[in-house]
């Protein structure tokens, strides 16, 4: 006489789920009892990729990241359908019964990849794969000053003399930047103010 199981298949699944939930709760409870709990401002601060959080969290950021991520997920998920196709295309027994299955699956995959390539070309042409970049604006003015004057002014301001370090108070002869210019001895500058010290009134 065969014994009839008192628990149905759904009952076994229910027992399995309840056991998993109870085990997770028991592990969290044991962790709560044994793990040290020493919170401090550094532990409670947000952590992202090793960078210390600075400033306010409500800052504008580039939303194009989500567009690129969604496009990546779209094409990544579509590539999952290649695996069942490869299973059917590589089944020698199925193709041995009827060779048309091989040609049909091959043509089907070419159509599928063609649709994906067309979608990629559309996204690329639309500019959704490009990160938003700031377009530099060249300032324009109505002043009739030639650009060579600004270049000459920048060159004159860029000629500076580096004074060598010295431990003495003797005046240092600075070397000129260019070899044609003669070396000049800079005058020792006097202090702009003379410090005065006043005695406290209680002394």
C-alpha positions as CSV (number, residue, x, y, z in Angstrom):
1,X,0.0,0.0,0.0
2,X,1.5,3.3,-1.1
3,X,1.6,6.2,1.4
4,X,0.1,9.5,0.4
5,X,2.1,12.6,1.2
6,X,0.3,14.8,3.6
7,X,2.1,18.0,2.3
8,X,1.5,19.2,-1.2
9,X,4.2,20.6,-3.4
10,X,3.1,24.2,-2.6
11,X,3.3,23.4,1.1
12,X,6.9,22.3,0.7
13,X,7.7,25.6,-1.1
14,X,5.9,27.5,1.7
15,X,8.0,25.6,4.4
16,X,11.2,26.4,2.4
17,X,10.4,30.1,2.2
18,X,9.5,30.3,5.9
19,X,12.7,28.5,6.9
20,X,14.7,30.9,4.8
21,X,13.0,34.0,6.3
22,X,13.5,32.6,9.9
23,X,17.2,31.8,9.3
24,X,17.9,35.3,7.9
25,X,16.1,36.9,10.9
26,X,18.1,34.7,13.3
27,X,21.4,35.7,11.6
28,X,20.5,39.4,11.9
29,X,19.6,38.9,15.6
30,X,22.9,37.2,16.4
31,X,24.8,39.9,14.5
32,X,23.0,42.5,16.6
33,X,24.1,40.8,19.8
34,X,27.7,40.0,18.9
35,X,28.7,42.9,16.7
36,X,30.2,46.0,18.4
37,X,28.1,49.2,18.1
38,X,30.2,52.3,18.3
39,X,28.6,54.9,16.0
40,X,30.4,58.2,15.4
41,X,30.1,61.0,12.9
42,X,32.7,59.5,10.6
43,X,31.0,56.1,10.5
44,X,27.6,57.7,9.9
45,X,28.8,59.9,7.1
46,X,28.0,58.9,3.5
47,X,30.7,57.0,1.6
48,X,31.0,56.9,-2.2
49,X,34.0,55.4,-4.1
50,X,36.5,56.5,-1.4
51,X,35.7,60.2,-1.8
52,X,34.9,62.3,1.3
53,X,31.5,64.0,0.9
54,X,31.8,67.8,0.7
55,X,29.2,70.4,0.3
56,X,25.5,70.0,-0.1
57,X,24.0,66.8,-1.6
58,X,21.4,68.8,-3.7
59,X,23.7,69.6,-6.6
60,X,23.0,69.5,-10.3
61,X,24.6,66.6,-12.1
62,X,24.8,65.3,-15.6
63,X,21.6,63.3,-16.3
64,X,23.1,61.8,-19.5
65,X,24.6,59.1,-17.4
66,X,21.2,57.5,-17.0
67,X,20.6,57.6,-20.8
68,X,23.9,55.9,-21.5
69,X,23.2,53.3,-18.7
70,X,19.8,52.5,-20.1
71,X,21.1,52.1,-23.7
72,X,23.8,49.8,-22.4
73,X,21.2,47.7,-20.5
74,X,19.0,47.6,-23.6
75,X,21.7,46.1,-25.8
76,X,23.1,44.0,-23.0
77,X,19.8,42.3,-22.3
78,X,19.1,41.8,-26.0
79,X,22.4,39.8,-26.3
80,X,20.9,37.2,-23.9
81,X,18.7,36.0,-26.8
82,X,21.8,34.9,-28.6
83,X,22.3,31.9,-26.2
84,X,19.0,30.1,-27.0
85,X,19.7,30.7,-30.7
86,X,23.2,29.2,-30.3
87,X,21.6,26.2,-28.6
88,X,19.2,25.5,-31.5
89,X,21.8,26.4,-34.1
90,X,24.3,24.0,-32.6
91,X,21.9,21.1,-32.2
92,X,23.2,18.6,-34.7
93,X,20.3,16.2,-34.3
94,X,17.7,18.9,-35.2
95,X,19.7,20.0,-38.2
96,X,20.2,16.4,-39.3
97,X,16.5,15.8,-39.5
98,X,15.8,18.9,-41.6
99,X,18.6,21.1,-42.9
100,X,16.3,24.0,-43.3
101,X,16.4,24.6,-39.5
102,X,20.0,25.6,-39.8
103,X,19.4,28.1,-42.6
104,X,16.2,29.4,-40.9
105,X,18.0,30.0,-37.5
106,X,21.0,31.6,-39.3
107,X,18.7,34.0,-41.3
108,X,16.7,34.8,-38.1
109,X,19.9,35.8,-36.2
110,X,21.0,38.0,-39.1
111,X,17.6,39.8,-38.9
112,X,17.9,40.1,-35.1
113,X,21.4,41.5,-35.2
114,X,20.5,43.8,-38.1
115,X,17.7,45.4,-36.0
116,X,20.1,45.8,-33.1
117,X,22.7,47.5,-35.4
118,X,20.1,49.8,-36.8
119,X,19.1,50.8,-33.3
120,X,22.7,51.4,-32.4
121,X,23.2,53.6,-35.5
122,X,20.0,55.5,-34.6
123,X,21.2,56.2,-31.1
124,X,24.6,57.1,-32.3
125,X,23.3,59.5,-34.9
126,X,20.9,61.1,-32.4
127,X,23.9,61.8,-30.1
128,X,22.8,59.9,-27.1
129,X,26.2,58.2,-26.7
130,X,28.0,61.5,-26.3
131,X,28.6,63.0,-22.9
132,X,27.3,66.6,-22.5
133,X,30.3,68.8,-23.0
134,X,30.5,72.5,-22.5
135,X,30.9,74.4,-25.7
136,X,33.5,77.2,-25.3
137,X,32.3,80.6,-26.4
138,X,34.9,82.9,-27.8
139,X,34.2,86.4,-26.6
140,X,33.8,89.1,-29.2
141,X,34.1,92.8,-28.7
142,X,33.7,95.9,-30.9
143,X,37.1,97.4,-29.8
144,X,39.4,98.1,-32.7
145,X,42.5,96.8,-30.9
146,X,44.6,94.3,-32.9
147,X,45.2,90.8,-31.4
148,X,49.0,91.3,-31.8
149,X,48.8,94.0,-29.1
150,X,47.4,91.5,-26.6
151,X,50.0,88.9,-27.5
152,X,52.8,91.5,-27.0
153,X,51.3,92.5,-23.6
154,X,51.1,88.8,-22.5
155,X,54.7,88.3,-23.5
156,X,55.9,91.4,-21.6
157,X,53.9,90.3,-18.5
158,X,55.3,86.8,-18.8
159,X,58.9,87.9,-18.5
160,X,59.7,87.6,-14.8
161,X,62.9,87.0,-12.9
162,X,63.3,84.2,-10.4
163,X,65.5,85.3,-7.5
164,X,67.9,82.6,-6.2
165,X,67.8,81.7,-2.5
166,X,70.4,83.1,-0.2
167,X,71.0,82.9,3.5
168,X,72.7,86.3,3.7
169,X,71.2,89.8,3.6
170,X,73.4,90.9,0.8
171,X,71.6,92.1,-2.3
172,X,71.3,89.3,-4.9
173,X,72.0,89.9,-8.6
174,X,69.1,88.4,-10.4
175,X,69.7,86.5,-13.7
176,X,67.7,87.8,-16.6
177,X,65.4,85.4,-18.4
178,X,66.8,86.2,-21.8
179,X,70.5,86.2,-22.6
180,X,70.3,89.5,-24.5
181,X,69.0,91.5,-21.5
182,X,71.7,92.7,-19.1
183,X,71.6,91.6,-15.4
184,X,70.2,94.3,-13.1
185,X,70.8,94.6,-9.4
186,X,67.4,95.1,-7.7
187,X,67.3,97.8,-5.0
188,X,66.8,96.7,-1.5
189,X,63.3,97.7,-0.5
190,X,62.6,99.3,2.8
191,X,59.6,98.1,4.9
192,X,56.4,100.0,4.2
193,X,55.7,100.5,7.9
194,X,57.7,100.6,11.1
195,X,56.3,98.5,13.9
196,X,55.8,100.2,17.2
197,X,55.3,98.5,20.5
198,X,53.4,100.1,23.4
199,X,53.7,99.1,26.9
200,X,50.6,98.0,28.8
201,X,49.1,100.7,31.0
202,X,49.1,98.6,34.1
203,X,52.9,98.4,34.2
